[in-house]
Amino acid sequence: SIDSSFESASPIPLAVSPAKPPRLAGDESGSSSSVDISSPPPVKPPRHFSLYKNDSNQNLLQEANDA
């Protein structure tokens, strides 16, 4: 009876435990990846453009000021 209980409890928790983490990780990875891939591109171009424009403007202004 102890063996039966253990065998029954072992496979179920083991199967559920490993199955859940991978599933959650996979789902999260897929969702995160999709969201991350969708987010960074649109967020990065504007950010990079802003930084680049600011840098260029600052450099031009600084150069003009220096000159």
Buried (B, 14 or more C-beta within 10 A) or exposed (E): EEEEEEEEEEEEEEEEEEEEEEEEEEEEEEEEEEEEEEEEEEEEEEEEEEEEEEEEEEEEEEEEEEE
